[in-house]
Amino acid sequence: VEAYVVQRYIANPFTIGGKKFDLRIYVLVTSFSPLQAWLHRSGFARFSNSRYSSDPKDIANNFMHLTNVAIQKTAENYDARSGGKWDIRNLKLYL
């Protein structure tokens, strides 16, 4: 079993409330030929703590560009109750 992370930086990202987010969705691939994959119903979106800016002076602001909880929880206004996350159902309702 091998694990992979696939990502690409997007210069003009889709934001919600001005904040970047990523999706944590669980998929089980049981066959590659033919491709057979099972998508788990649950999952969540993780949000950055600060509103996104493409200004080069903000490039070092990890609270703006990264959604990792380990980074976000050190932000001054971090909400530990929500953890900067929405479950997939709430994200679908918003969209």
Secondary structure, 3 states (H helix, E strand, C coil): CCCCCCCCCCCCCCCECCECEEEEEEEEEEEECCEEEEEEEEEEEEECCCCCCCCHHHCCCHHHHCCCHHHHCCCCCCCCCCCCEEEHHHHHHHC
